[in-house]
């Protein structure tokens, strides 16, 4: 006679599909952010706009950046649930990590833009830091 344990826990299938879709959409949003940032820099260099380069609060930059953050959150949260972490725990951890990283990266981008405004692209050379 064979003894089997009753099915007490219903473990859902890991969200491999969400990981794949979030990664692909994140790459697309990242490319849109890159193109938007290059256009902003080109407009500033050619003096087509009188707005400062460090003024990055524009929809053409905010929307792709928000897309990257959202896709990163879904990717990281889904990846954590693959490794036997609950959905709530995985997505809340991912939210904290992505929010903290996004704030740090956005502030760093503003600092780099200010450095470019003040000293041109030479201000970003590694030798000028030391």
Secondary structure, 3 states (H helix, E strand, C coil): CCCCCCCCCCCCCCCHHHHHHHHHHHHHHHHHHHHHHHHHHHHHHCCCCCCCCCCCCCHHHHHHHHHHHHHHHHHHHHHHHHCCCCHHHHHHHHHHHHHHHHHHHHHHHHHHHHHHHHHHHHHHCHHHHC
